[in-house]
Amino acid sequence: MNQLILNGKKLREALNISTTLFYKFLKNGMPYHQISGGRKYYILDEVTDWLTKAGYHQEKIWSK
């Protein structure tokens, strides 16, 4: 299990997604962690598992 913790920018780079798609994922329930109301952080494995369970798949980019 890869416990790589990323901020939003690094997550978008790792997933090769646009900012618009990133916010769409957040709106649809993408998991994140937040400490005391600060910035959101993402665990790469949690996000990719969520994407798979939500019906997204990756060829070159994440799509349904």
Sequence and secondary structure as in RCSB ss.txt:
>XXXX:A:sequence
MNQLILNGKKLREALNISTTLFYKFLKNGMPYHQISGGRKYYILDEVTDWLTKAGYHQEKIWSK
>XXXX:A:secstr
    EE HHHHHHHHT  HHHHHHHHHTT   EESTT  EEEEHHHHHHHHHHTT EESSSEE 
